[in-house]
């Protein structure tokens, strides 16, 4: 009996001691810290031994986020060793199979931006991977955006050591999409448009009806804009693949990656579609597109009587309401400038001289006095245009191509234009010259067509404010250039910015 008592007495403290120890363990903050400390043996937060296998030179997040095996967009992971995309993380998924077969262990979820080690299937938390997250989803603070146009912008260095300037990066020509690339590069330097799309919260709150998938065009353009201005890129160029996929889809294949197109058609469609996708209305300040590019004009139209009639019949017709001058108010996103026809015959030196024309001569079409004839299949009209409101950015389209019955012709006329201080006030009527105080513009982007009408290529000249330098960009090729050289090119589309002073 006494032995049993002794045994029980000796057992009680033994049972009690671990309980007390356990209680201490639960209450102790030191143990909690141990659980959160990354370690190979800690199941909650493991240190990954495979981080040195990540190859940043192969990482390219510009392409569509879909599995390279099953082509699904759901739950896609990027292998950080070879750069390919695979679906899933569990056993029997393509990412799991790839990790076992190729011994590639580090994966990134493209949706949640979380890193995982497969096939062990644990999350990796490591600040050394933040640069990969930033390349996949660059973010800009208000201060970052304000500093873009300040004169102290520095060059950035890629993974392979190449120097590049954020905002002046080449765009990949997938096949024949250079006509889209030049427009995207030009729009990337329209400051209000760029600032709006660099901050995703500006357009994240736009209310959309369920199933409104055209908004993906806005998201893709925002993503491309942030990649082009990313100061921490792994490479000195960007592929606009996802952006162009959205363009092909929403233009119902009007604009293709594989066929050469017209930049002005693409620019016009793109600006109108972006405006519509951002729930823009007819009001001038309903979207960032209208705020930047929308101007107003009056169009005066009068009908011309048929030429075969005699003077008496013409006079009778001119007295009717149908032949009176009509006025309508209209908006414009760009101005079409008509070039004078090129000379038909060679000169005495047996060569065709390239004609030249002054920019102010082209703009005189909008002075409210000059009339231009427009023909329809049965009637002829005379129209004149009077600008009543100037936008912060003017897009000029210099009409170089004319389509006749047989083929497409290109007008090689060189347009002489100043780079700075183009005074559009000279073409305004006296009434609107007093109303519109600021009318001086400076060139910020110039799109050029080289070669034959149907086969030629496009390149762009861009003014980078942060470095106060002009750059010539043709797909992946980016070189700095002199402003004097820009005026010698066959300009096709120009974007001018209103000067503050």
Secondary structure, 3 states (H helix, E strand, C coil): CHHHHHHHHHHHHHHHHHHHHHHHHHHCHHHHHHHHCCCCCCCCCECCCCHHHCCHHHCCCCCCCCCCCCCCCCCEEEECCCCCEEECCCCCCHHHHHHHHHCCCEEEECCCCCEEECCCCEEECCHHHHHHHHHHCCCCCHHHHHHHHCCCCCCEECCCCCEEECCECEECCCCCCHHHHHHHHHHCCCHHHHHHHHCCHHHHCCCCCCCCCCHHHHHHHHHHHHHHCCCCCCCCEECCHHHHHHHHHHCCCCCCCCCCCCHHHHHHHHHHHHHHHCCCCCCCCCCHHHHHHCEEEEEEEEEECCCCCCHHHHHHHHCCHHHCCEEEEEEECCEEEECCCCCCCCCCCCCCCCCEEEHHHHHHHHECCCCEEEECCCCEEEEEEEEEECCCEEEEEEECEEECCCCEEECCCEEECCCCCEEHHHHCCHHHHHHCCCCEEEEEEEEEEECCCCCCEEEEEEEECCCCEEEEEECCEEEEECHHHHCCCCEEEEEEEECCC
